[in-house]
Amino acid sequence: MLVVGGASEMPGAVILAATAALRAGAGKLQIATARSIAQIVGATVPEARVFALPETKTGAISAAASEEIIERAQRVQAVLIGPGMIDEKTVARLTQKVLRELGKATLILDAAALSCFEDSPHCLHDLNARAILTPHAGEMAKMLGVDKESVVGEPQLTARRTANDLRAVITLKGAETFIASHNSSQTYCNRTGNVGLATSGSGDTLSGIITGLAARGAAPLQAAVWGVYLHARAGDLLARRMGRLGFLARELLDEVPKIMSGLSK
């Protein structure tokens, strides 16, 4: 699998997402990140092969990195784009270029990469439902050009409609997380979890878990549903030991293998 993300001011997000993917059982991991942080990312995630990408003056991954990303994306089972990326216009251009030549990998879009829909709402249609999007209500509202209150007021309907419009799996995060796919009549709702999961970096951890499951061969909807559950369940286990407030996103990582092991018994 391949994780594309990071910026000079946010190396932690791509580290969390990549490590979460490994905890979810992914095999070979590649990380493509901004040149200025590639060394620290590689040292922090020694299990990964790390590639240094050209960056802008602001420390964001440059759109010129698209060719190298495409080359590597065509040889993996899953690609995550977005954790820790900055400069939404640059990220949108980069993501749109990668989408056109992605290959057969499952694509997971998170954080700044979700900005690619503002100018190109149909850019996922050629992927045949091999894409998973993980917006929270604010990101979803921006994607759709509506106010946040309308998303919060009807999250299930919003997830379903957006899945149909974009032809993708939508994971609309919130106190209740709704997961919908345009090629399934089912809409899933996760009520596991607690307020502590709103901690900084938690979304990066979730997108990494989902990508790890997709890299193992899970279908996009299956990867999203199980990824959300594993992430939320990890938060509940930490809350029992530490309380619902104050645990860290990186502490979720160690819980995931234990939960998966328990489910397999």
LUMGU-202851 format. One line per field, with one value per residue: x, y, z of N, C-alpha, C in turn. Coordinates in steps of 0.001 Angstrom, whole numbers, m for minus. Atoms other than C-alpha are relative to their C-alpha. Layout:
% LUMGU-202851
n_X: c(X, ...)
n_Y: c(Y, ...)
n_Z: c(Z, ...)
ca_X: c(X, ...)
ca_Y: c(Y, ...)
ca_Z: c(Z, ...)
c_X: c(X, ...)
c_Y: c(Y, ...)
c_Z: c(Z, ...)
END
This chain:
% LUMGU-202851
n_X: c(840, m708, 580, m492, 431, m1011, m497, m1090, 505, 854, m480, 636, 1214, m327, m568, 1129, 768, m800, m129, 1313, 175, m764, 701, 1179, m425, m568, m1306, m1048, 466, m771, 466, m487, 222, m785, m1436, m577, 308, m131, m947, 594, 1064, m642, m566, 1094, 681, m1092, 545, 458, m877, 428, m425, 22, 641, m213, 986, 137, m681, 703, m233, 1002, m395, 268, 766, m972, m314, 1051, m523, m619, 1069, 729, m845, 8, 1386, 398, m574, 471, 1415, 776, m691, 609, m480, 602, m379, m1058, m307, 449, 189, 1047, 4, m1078, 399, 1063, m622, m763, 915, 678, m954, m188, 1244, 129, m855, m201, m152, 1046, m23, 1068, m430, 596, m250, 266, m516, m126, 245, 1428, 238, m12, 1364, 577, m44, 185, 874, 179, m1331, m124, 938, m691, m672, 888, 250, m1217, m434, 581, m197, 191, 184, 893, 1115, m506, m599, 1084, 702, m839, 29, 1299, 379, 1180, m389, m272, 1208, 819, m632, 215, 1420, 395, m1252, 212, 450, m1112, m965, 589, 63, m1348, m523, 602, m465, m1426, m279, m1083, 394, m81, m66, 280, m395, 688, 358, 405, m637, 815, m772, 886, m644, 996, 352, 632, 1211, m182, m748, m447, m174, m831, 239, m1102, m915, 283, m435, m1461, m462, m131, m1349, m803, m669, 861, 451, m1116, m51, 1113, m250, m1051, 584, 802, m914, m638, 955, 141, m1225, 80, 942, 1402, 714, 59, 1029, m406, m1130, 493, 834, m831, m965, 689, 255, m1262, m440, 884, m184, m1278, 273, 743, m919, m837, 834, 172, m1232, m568, 1009, 409, m742, m1425, m846, m576, 256, m1000, 283, 986, m654, m307, 1230, 616, m275, 662, 1421, 126, m277, 1174, 1090, m286, 65)
n_Y: c(m1192, m1269, m1157, m1276, m1035, m712, m1318, m377, m322, 1078, 1357, 993, 578, 1103, 1050, 673, 754, 1124, 980, 614, 989, 1179, 619, 673, 1205, m222, 618, m959, m1383, m1094, m1336, m1080, m1190, m1181, 238, m543, 837, 1411, 694, 241, 982, 1296, 437, 280, 1204, 726, 1111, m505, m575, m1398, m737, m1445, m648, m1450, m764, m1420, m892, 44, 1301, 968, 848, m681, 733, 611, 1340, 935, 1096, 998, 635, 887, 1172, 888, 391, 1063, 1281, 313, 347, m1101, m1290, m1028, m1353, m1075, m316, m970, m841, m1391, m693, 808, m103, 850, 1381, 345, 244, 1235, 1136, 187, 621, 1396, 716, 329, 1135, 699, 1446, 818, m113, m686, m1350, m599, m1438, m560, m1339, m975, 623, m87, m1249, 228, 57, m1331, m360, 1188, 860, 1345, 541, 1389, 863, 1045, 945, 1143, 162, 390, m1149, m191, m1364, m18, m1364, m354, m817, m1234, 325, 384, m1217, m712, 788, m108, m1397, m272, m368, 1145, 376, 897, 1317, 497, 267, 1217, 657, 1246, m350, m641, 1043, 800, m784, m280, 1266, 199, m1034, 119, 1415, 350, 295, m1197, 201, m1321, 144, m796, 777, 1200, m22, 677, 514, 362, 243, m125, 1314, 798, m620, m127, m1091, 482, m1022, 422, m733, 283, m1131, m993, m1356, m61, 220, m1289, m498, m310, 1141, 1179, 238, 596, 1396, 700, 194, 1009, 1323, 361, 301, 1277, 1063, 67, 595, 1440, 598, m293, m874, m1353, m166, 822, m660, m1190, 391, 603, m992, m885, 743, 248, m1289, m379, 977, m335, m1136, 454, 724, m992, m758, 803, m20, m1325, m1041, m313, m1154, m45, 956, m564, 765, 1056, 1092, 871, 933, 1285, 728, 583, 1431, 786, 102, 908, 1353, 438, 260, 1177, 1208)
n_Z: c(0, 105, m678, 515, m920, m774, 383, m894, m1337, m516, 281, m855, 567, 901, m850, m640, 987, 485, m1074, m177, 1073, m386, m1124, 540, 696, 1329, 198, 356, m114, 576, m362, 857, m823, 353, m115, m1225, m1160, 373, m866, m1318, 188, 158, m1277, m929, 506, 657, 793, 1296, 1002, 41, 1172, m191, 1140, 94, m768, 307, m939, m1285, m620, 441, 1116, 1253, 1006, 906, m498, 422, 829, m872, m769, 912, 257, m1172, m269, 923, m421, m1353, m105, m577, m48, m843, 275, m773, m1382, m244, 1159, m72, 1276, 611, 1462, 499, m269, 951, 1309, m107, m111, 1276, 924, m395, 277, 1418, 351, m1266, 88, m607, m1459, m728, m352, m1193, m35, m1326, m316, 1086, 1308, 304, 726, 1446, 526, 151, 1416, 840, m814, 561, 273, m453, 705, 768, m898, m254, m1446, m716, m791, m1326, m486, m1450, m493, m1101, 485, 596, 1304, 895, 387, 970, 1229, 655, 139, m825, m1356, m864, m741, 810, m77, m1360, m177, 721, 376, 736, 1343, 686, 365, 1070, 1233, 485, 525, 1316, 928, 281, 316, m914, m1375, m837, m1445, m561, m1394, m993, m1196, 724, 1313, 1006, 1118, 1102, 1295, 1071, 536, m1051, m550, m1443, m618, m1307, m1031, m1127, m1242, m908, m110, m1028, 320, 53, 1365, 669, m229, 1178, 620, 7, 1366, 742, m438, 640, 1437, 119, m270, 1170, 1102, m296, 288, 1461, 525, m272, 930, m314, 930, m567, m1034, m1138, m653, m699, m1141, m1035, m465, m942, m1237, m718, m535, m1109, m1071, m640, m871, m1175, m887, m664, m936, m1209, m794, m211, 11, 1367, 503, m292, 712, 1219, 1229, 179, m927, 627, 915, m633, m304, 1195, 183, m1048, 336, 1143, m470, m729, 922, 809, m826)
ca_X: c(0, 983, 316, 672, 673, 2490, 3877, 6752, 4541, 2597, 4761, 2756, m414, 1204, 3105, m143, m1965, 880, 1377, m2358, m2364, 351, m1568, m4572, m2482, m1151, 1933, 4504, 4150, 5353, 5110, 5413, 5882, 7365, 11130, 11790, 10216, 11019, 13962, 12072, 9107, 11419, 13106, 9763, 8242, 11250, 8993, 8184, 9928, 9848, 10054, 10885, 8638, 9203, 7474, 6281, 7737, 5121, 6242, 3341, 3784, 4000, 1565, 4688, 5014, 2027, 4079, 6111, 2983, 1169, 4097, 4062, 258, 9, 1896, m78, m3478, m4504, m3574, m4336, m4034, m4544, m3229, m1243, m1363, m1715, m2575, m5905, m5622, m2292, m3608, m6692, m4556, m2284, m5167, m6992, m3848, m3385, m7046, m6739, m4062, m4572, m4649, m6550, m5823, m8536, m8319, m8914, m9239, m9045, m8551, m7186, m7510, m11301, m10934, m10582, m14393, m14968, m13937, m14419, m17468, m17457, m13768, m14379, m16863, m14272, m13039, m16040, m16683, m13052, m12899, m13533, m14009, m13745, m15111, m16436, m19494, m17502, m15537, m18678, m20415, m17490, m17434, m21131, m21222, m23845, m23911, m22671, m26010, m27734, m25198, m25478, m29269, m29510, m26243, m27645, m29439, m26394, m24086, m26457, m26984, m23294, m22356, m24767, m23615, m19884, m20111, m17969, m18088, m18804, m17760, m19396, m17727, m19482, m20889, m22691, m20731, m22710, m21218, m22909, m21967, m23649, m23589, m25268, m28760, m27453, m26436, m24411, m24380, m21659, m22585, m19494, m16902, m16860, m16037, m12334, m12076, m12351, m8711, m6186, m4897, m7769, m9023, m5577, m5605, m9029, m8056, m4932, m6905, m9332, m6452, m4725, m7864, m8272, m4647, m5391, m8121, m11275, m13833, m14183, m17477, m16213, m12957, m14849, m17373, m14798, m12284, m14778, m15691, m12073, m11208, m14234, m13763, m10129, m11374, m13780, m11060, m8824, m11705, m12190, m8570, m7853, m11152, m12988, m10855, m7096, m6026, m3991, m4513, m1246, m2495, m5309, m2782, m1801, m5436, m6266, m4378, m5838, m9369, m8871, m7382, m10398, m12808, m11070, m11449)
ca_Y: c(0, 3612, 6576, 10036, 12885, 15160, 18671, 20496, 21582, 18299, 15183, 13469, 12897, 10739, 8829, 8065, 6968, 4769, 3104, 2512, 707, m1624, m2255, m3226, m5889, m4226, m5848, m3782, m92, 2841, 6473, 9361, 12619, 16097, 16151, 18245, 15656, 12411, 11586, 11997, 10038, 7203, 7120, 7095, 4380, 2142, m556, 1678, 2556, 6358, 8536, 12239, 14308, 17835, 20486, 24046, 27072, 26625, 23047, 21312, 18385, 19847, 18888, 18058, 14924, 13344, 11277, 9570, 8928, 7437, 5133, 3754, 3682, 1317, m1385, m1481, m2670, 521, 4212, 6786, 10479, 13377, 13010, 16047, 17771, 21540, 24015, 22624, 23957, 22209, 19023, 19103, 19393, 16598, 14294, 14862, 13978, 10766, 9794, 9790, 7086, 5279, 1705, m962, 124, 1029, 4773, 6367, 10155, 12054, 15585, 18052, 15528, 15858, 19320, 17712, 17549, 21281, 21727, 18170, 16527, 13509, 12666, 9294, 7923, 5931, 4064, 1704, 2237, 1604, 4863, 5536, 9073, 9889, 13414, 14855, 17111, 20282, 18658, 17142, 20517, 22076, 19231, 19678, 23467, 23476, 24663, 22342, 22408, 20684, 17841, 17496, 17557, 14674, 12713, 9393, 10924, 13036, 10022, 8025, 10802, 11624, 7970, 7773, 11063, 10372, 6579, 5887, 4681, 7563, 7417, 10456, 10807, 12049, 10966, 8459, 7569, 6663, 4521, 4196, 2918, 3618, m88, m1264, m638, m843, 2184, 1359, 3324, 2986, 3979, 2513, 5006, 8055, 11743, 11038, 10034, 13701, 14070, 15502, 12899, 10482, 10928, 10105, 6919, 5963, 6524, 4430, 1530, 1574, 1636, m1247, m3364, m2462, m3423, m6840, m7370, m6109, m4624, m830, m969, m3785, m1928, 1236, m490, m2587, 255, 2540, m171, m1057, 2620, 3260, 70, 1019, 4318, 2531, 245, 3227, 5073, 2207, 2375, 6095, 7939, 9316, 12447, 12683, 9589, 10236, 9193, 7262, 5229, 3854, 2022, m669, m1609, m2536, m5864, m7041, m6285, m8071, m11060, m11243, m11110, m13984, m16396)
ca_Z: c(0, m491, 1787, 238, 2720, 5089, 4938, 6587, 9477, 9838, 9684, 12421, 10397, 7744, 10445, 12306, 9147, 7927, 11293, 11632, 8289, 9507, 12739, 10624, 8925, 5772, 4289, 2414, 3145, 1068, 2151, m289, 1591, 1392, 952, 4062, 6395, 4561, 6793, 10067, 8677, 7638, 11020, 12861, 10646, 9957, 8496, 5501, 2287, 2166, m939, m803, m3080, m4422, m2344, m2689, m924, 1795, 2492, 723, m1657, m5154, m7923, m9929, m7781, m9530, m12006, m9284, m7214, m10221, m10953, m7415, m7113, m10066, m8144, m4875, m3660, m1832, m1926, 764, m127, 2251, 5828, 6892, 3496, 3190, 407, m784, m4340, m4845, m3236, m5488, m8642, m7481, m6566, m9839, m11815, m9834, m10271, m14046, m13998, m10718, m11967, m10027, m6454, m3962, m3307, 88, 228, 3507, 4802, 2206, m648, m372, m1936, m5373, m5683, m5560, m9215, m10440, m8805, m11141, m10940, m9246, m11758, m13707, m10606, m10440, m6708, m5735, m3765, m71, 1250, 4962, 5572, 8794, 8590, 7890, 5073, 3623, 3632, 1784, m748, m1494, m1279, 1477, 5084, 7813, 9624, 6713, 6868, 10641, 10410, 7931, 8049, 6848, 3874, 3034, 3080, 870, m1677, m1878, m2336, m5258, m6793, m6511, m7073, m4052, m463, 1901, 5544, 7129, 10520, 13631, 16996, 14795, 11664, 8547, 5781, 2389, m1067, m4374, m5289, m2069, m726, 2844, 4905, 8007, 11253, 13871, 17412, 19042, 20299, 22531, 22642, 23175, 19528, 18609, 19648, 17186, 14744, 15276, 11710, 10329, 12365, 10995, 7365, 7916, 9403, 6467, 3987, 5736, 5477, 1803, 1178, 2671, 80, 1768, m616, m210, 1710, 3937, 4639, 5588, 7857, 9695, 9832, 11532, 14025, 14884, 15378, 17589, 19572, 20226, 21636, 23946, 25292, 26022, 27677, 30105, 31219, 31012, 30914, 27894, 27617, 27324, 25430, 22293, 18683, 18688, 21650, 19509, 17356, 19843, 20452, 16867, 16577, 19888, 18744, 15431, 17221, 19516, 16584, 14847, 17785)
c_X: c(874, m777, 663, m489, 1162, 355, 1034, m483, m858, 526, m756, m1181, 305, 620, m1117, m755, 761, 132, m1320, m255, 749, m687, m1254, 374, 530, 1385, 1064, m569, 976, m629, 637, m335, 914, 1477, 559, m259, 217, 918, m603, m1146, 591, 569, m1091, m777, 1032, m472, m324, 1159, m506, 612, m182, m533, 345, m1097, 8, 764, m654, 162, m1030, 574, m431, m839, 910, 385, m956, 556, 630, m1059, m762, 791, m78, m1414, m448, 519, m435, m1484, m862, 870, m808, 639, m690, 543, 1152, 348, m586, m77, m1001, m17, 1071, m349, m1071, 579, 757, m923, m705, 916, 177, m1233, m84, 813, 295, 324, m1132, m73, m1289, 552, m741, 401, m431, 508, 77, m275, m1470, m331, m58, m1399, m607, m38, m300, m874, m149, 1326, 182, m801, 674, 646, m869, m121, 1214, 537, m764, 335, m337, m161, m728, m1029, 471, 594, m1062, m753, 785, 16, m1268, m435, m1260, 477, 122, m1250, m871, 571, m248, m1455, m468, 1231, m194, m410, 1130, 1025, m510, m11, 1389, 652, m538, 539, 1453, 407, 1189, m592, 220, m9, m139, 171, m787, m246, m607, 602, m828, 869, m965, 821, m1049, m404, m539, m1221, 111, 715, 314, 184, 818, m283, 1029, 903, m445, 638, 1521, 569, 46, 1397, 768, 711, m848, m489, 1081, 124, m1104, 280, 1092, m521, m799, 901, 702, m905, m201, 1223, 19, m1013, m1455, m604, m164, m1042, 365, 1140, m458, m778, 853, 1040, m599, m231, 1280, 504, m826, 167, 1311, m171, m743, 896, 917, m795, m210, 1217, 416, m1027, m267, 717, 1474, 836, 376, m272, 1010, m220, m1084, 666, 220, m1238, m518, 337, m692, m1482, m198, 247, m1197, m1167, 207, m117, m1372)
c_Y: c(1240, 1074, 1252, 1090, 678, 1347, 397, 272, m1115, m1382, m1082, m702, m1192, m1158, m788, m885, m1233, m1086, m715, m1063, m1282, m735, m740, m1194, 191, m631, 1043, 1410, 957, 1320, 996, 1309, 1137, m211, 437, m872, m1491, m758, m311, m1007, m1403, m536, m393, m1244, m839, m1169, 424, 352, 1414, 705, 1491, 666, 1485, 744, 1465, 833, m20, m1350, m1052, m874, 673, m872, m682, m1412, m1056, m1179, m1093, m734, m994, m1279, m989, m500, m1162, m1367, m391, m323, 1152, 1250, 949, 1337, 970, 301, 1008, 894, 1390, 577, m775, 79, m894, m1472, m451, m303, m1318, m1217, m275, m638, m1480, m824, m475, m1228, m880, m1475, m694, 117, 607, 1334, 483, 1471, 560, 1432, 875, m592, 49, 1275, m206, 11, 1368, 431, m1167, m1023, m1427, m733, m1447, m985, m1137, m1065, m1196, m328, m501, 1141, 79, 1418, 48, 1424, 62, 996, 1285, m231, m400, 1226, 773, m725, 254, 1443, 355, 414, m1260, m491, m969, m1415, m628, m395, m1290, m798, m1274, 272, 628, m1025, m819, 750, 242, m1257, m250, 997, m200, m1411, m499, m440, 1264, m413, 1372, m67, 938, m830, m1333, 109, m835, m385, m475, m188, 53, m1355, m949, 742, 235, 1304, m428, 1174, m579, 886, m340, 1231, 996, 1327, 134, m181, 1281, 588, 210, m1245, m1247, m336, m618, m1485, m812, m256, m1036, m1408, m472, m389, m1324, m1171, m159, m650, m1512, m700, 239, 889, 1375, 181, m790, 664, 1207, m375, m565, 977, 939, m722, m214, 1272, 392, m929, 249, 1176, m399, m759, 961, 787, m759, 100, 1397, 1090, 431, 1197, m140, m1073, 580, m888, m1126, m1172, m940, m1146, m1375, m841, m808, m1481, m878, m185, m976, m1436, m563, m342, m1285, m1304, m674)
c_Z: c(0, 745, m550, 937, 692, m592, 1044, 1418, 604, m381, 752, m631, m890, 780, 677, m993, m468, 1057, 247, m1058, 313, 1147, m462, m873, m1396, m86, m287, m61, m667, 443, m948, 696, m424, 317, 1351, 1229, m270, 955, 1372, m102, m117, 1297, 994, m402, m752, m847, m1435, m922, m252, m1207, 247, m1268, m49, 733, m400, 1031, 1382, 701, m342, m1109, m1296, m933, m1005, 438, m533, m796, 854, 818, m868, m257, 1154, 296, m881, 411, 1410, m24, 526, 90, 873, m326, 956, 1374, 84, m1166, 182, m1405, m858, m1526, m617, 185, m990, m1374, m6, 0, m1321, m1035, 310, m354, m1442, m398, 1211, m158, 737, 1522, 538, 478, 1228, 21, 1346, 39, m1252, m1375, m388, m776, m1507, m599, m251, m1459, m929, 720, m509, m205, 440, m845, m762, 882, 374, 1490, 757, 850, 1307, 442, 1482, 547, 1334, m548, m674, m1372, m1014, m504, m1057, m1335, m800, m238, 753, 1393, 856, 708, m795, m11, 1361, 215, m655, m439, m817, m1445, m806, m456, m1173, m1326, m582, m564, m1406, m1023, m411, m427, 811, 1326, 822, 1463, 647, 1511, 912, 1241, m417, m1397, m966, m1195, m1074, m1271, m1088, m577, 1070, 521, 1501, 362, 1421, 943, 1145, 1210, 1063, 70, 1052, m370, m75, m1387, m820, 154, m1298, m521, m96, m1406, m866, 337, m670, m1477, m230, 224, m1217, m1169, 218, m305, m1505, m638, 204, m903, 305, m1085, 643, 1099, 1250, 764, 803, 1253, 1131, 534, 1025, 1327, 800, 674, 1220, 1189, 748, 949, 1260, 982, 744, 1041, 1298, 915, 432, 218, m1430, m595, 359, m646, m1362, m1209, m167, 949, m533, m755, 616, 271, m1189, m190, 1036, m298, m1146, 429, 747, m904, m780, 791, m128)
END
